[in-house]
Amino acid sequence: MTRIGKLAAVLVALLASTAFAQTPAGSPATAAGTVQNGSNVSIEYTLKDEGGQVLDTNKGKNPLTFTQGQQQIIPGLERELVGMHAGDEKKVVVKPEDGYGPVVPNAQTEVPKDSVPKEGLKVGTPLMARSGSGETRPVVVKEIKENTVVLDLNHPLAGKTLFFEVKVLGVEAPK
């Protein structure tokens, strides 16, 4: 190996070890790659509403890990991550149709009052409902009647424009 070849090999090894050393704590070490369908992706995010209020964040917590293209996150965010690399940061605005959809006025159900916890018997209370098959979904108490409670089945973020600040922490190539 020539002297220049040895120097190049040392630089490549040094760059590789430096990139590995800069992997954020708590996130998996991943090979450098581009976010594409089938990639396993780890992100850090902060979600805000139109007024700038933080609705959710995982900063300082475990990264959100998902497989790109598998519809494991909302479509508008998933689409905006394509082509990003570990370390890239981006602000993403997601319209309702690319997030949790529009508010559907008739998306409601009526349940027996005794099936709702007493602390949930107040209009506007968010609850987690469980279907017969065990799946959970967020609902909101819309109306309280004499023997029943009307639940709004729209996702609490339906109809809202969402503002994300995202940092890609890691990308593993599709297998």
Secondary structure as the mmCIF struct_conf table of DSSP 4:
data_model
#
loop_
_struct_conf.conf_type_id
_struct_conf.id
_struct_conf.beg_label_comp_id
_struct_conf.beg_label_asym_id
_struct_conf.beg_label_seq_id
_struct_conf.end_label_comp_id
_struct_conf.end_label_asym_id
_struct_conf.end_label_seq_id
HELX_RH_AL_P HELX_RH_AL_P1 ARG A 3 ALA A 21
TURN_TY1_P TURN_TY1_P1 GLN A 22 GLN A 22
BEND BEND1 THR A 23 THR A 23
HELX_LH_PP_P HELX_LH_PP_P1 PRO A 24 PRO A 24
TURN_TY1_P TURN_TY1_P2 ALA A 25 GLY A 26
BEND BEND2 SER A 27 SER A 27
STRN STRN1 THR A 34 THR A 34
TURN_TY1_P TURN_TY1_P3 ASN A 37 GLY A 38
STRN STRN2 ASN A 40 LYS A 48
TURN_TY1_P TURN_TY1_P4 GLU A 50 GLY A 51
STRN STRN3 VAL A 54 THR A 57
TURN_TY1_P TURN_TY1_P5 LYS A 59 GLY A 60
BEND BEND3 LYS A 61 LYS A 61
HELX_LH_PP_P HELX_LH_PP_P2 ASN A 62 PRO A 63
STRN STRN4 LEU A 64 THR A 67
TURN_TY1_P TURN_TY1_P6 GLN A 68 GLY A 69
BEND BEND4 GLN A 70 GLN A 71
BEND BEND5 ILE A 73 ILE A 73
HELX_RH_AL_P HELX_RH_AL_P2 PRO A 75 LEU A 81
TURN_TY1_P TURN_TY1_P7 VAL A 82 GLY A 83
STRN STRN5 HIS A 85 HIS A 85
TURN_TY1_P TURN_TY1_P8 ALA A 86 GLY A 87
STRN STRN6 GLU A 89 VAL A 94
HELX_RH_3T_P HELX_RH_3T_P1 PRO A 96 ASP A 98
TURN_TY1_P TURN_TY1_P9 GLY A 99 TYR A 100
TURN_TY1_P TURN_TY1_P10 PRO A 105 ASN A 106
STRN STRN7 GLN A 108 PRO A 112
HELX_RH_3T_P HELX_RH_3T_P2 LYS A 113 SER A 115
BEND BEND6 VAL A 116 VAL A 116
HELX_RH_3T_P HELX_RH_3T_P3 LYS A 118 GLY A 120
BEND BEND7 LYS A 122 LYS A 122
TURN_TY1_P TURN_TY1_P11 VAL A 123 GLY A 124
STRN STRN8 PRO A 126 ARG A 130
TURN_TY1_P TURN_TY1_P12 GLY A 132 SER A 133
BEND BEND8 GLY A 134 GLY A 134
STRN STRN9 THR A 136 ILE A 144
BEND BEND9 GLU A 146 ASN A 147
STRN STRN10 THR A 148 ASP A 152
BEND BEND10 ASN A 154 ASN A 154
TURN_TY1_P TURN_TY1_P13 PRO A 156 GLY A 159
STRN STRN11 LEU A 162 GLU A 172
#
